[in-house]
């Protein structure tokens, strides 16, 4: 993550169009705004929601300087793509676009214009999903400080349970989970029983109680591949859960 932020900082002062890729809730718009704030002037940050772009809509804001933020470029249909490409001709705004998918693959599949793709993707940054972030513990503490009252902390068991989750909603889901846990906690410590269940049950091994997981693994003679099949998850999921339990 530090390497990604360092690269973003080096790109911030340029006018190179930037494509930020990442799952829902990984902080794409937050990163775009941080890059924009590195500008030496007070130029505006203008948001263009591609999902809300329809036929006849004004394609771009009227300002001639600053950053144009294209939110969810993959949501543009063929007509909107053509309209946007025409509007970007001669545009002096710095373009930063985001996508939740592999936009390059959509170009190869014929679902996204290649000329528009190269206009908005001079280079790309990839935000990792939350469960792969190396700084997860730091993020937990930072989000907890902003989501709850001062002095509230996580127990070791609660921290372990949070690290084992898949987090399909990423940072957005983490913030909501910690806000709810802060309200449910009776003292100054958030324990595992204060944590609300995952909003989407995408990882049975990741949310199973430690004893249940160990019992399945013991019944399989320590064979993680067999245990994963019984739980209906990938072997890597079982391994990640065991590592989080210590």
HELIX and SHEET records of a PDB file:
HELIX    1   1 UNK A    2  UNK A   12  1                                  11    
HELIX    2   2 UNK A   28  UNK A   36  1                                   9    
HELIX    3   3 UNK A   50  UNK A   52  5                                   3    
HELIX    4   4 UNK A   73  UNK A   75  5                                   3    
HELIX    5   5 UNK A   78  UNK A   88  1                                  11    
HELIX    6   6 UNK A  103  UNK A  108  1                                   6    
HELIX    7   7 UNK A  114  UNK A  120  1                                   7    
HELIX    8   8 UNK A  130  UNK A  132  5                                   3    
HELIX    9   9 UNK A  136  UNK A  147  1                                  12    
HELIX   10  10 UNK A  156  UNK A  163  1                                   8    
HELIX   11  11 UNK A  170  UNK A  184  1                                  15    
HELIX   12  12 UNK A  192  UNK A  194  5                                   3    
HELIX   13  13 UNK A  204  UNK A  207  1                                   4    
HELIX   14  14 UNK A  210  UNK A  219  1                                  10    
HELIX   15  15 UNK A  224  UNK A  231  1                                   8    
HELIX   16  16 UNK A  235  UNK A  245  1                                  11    
SHEET    1   A 5 UNK A  45  UNK A  49  0                                        
SHEET    2   A 5 UNK A  67  UNK A  71  1                                        
SHEET    3   A 5 UNK A  94  UNK A  99  1                                        
SHEET    4   A 5 UNK A  18  UNK A  21  1                                        
SHEET    5   A 5 UNK A 123  UNK A 126  1                                        
SHEET    1   B 2 UNK A 153  UNK A 154  0                                        
SHEET    2   B 2 UNK A 189  UNK A 190  1                                        
END                                                                             
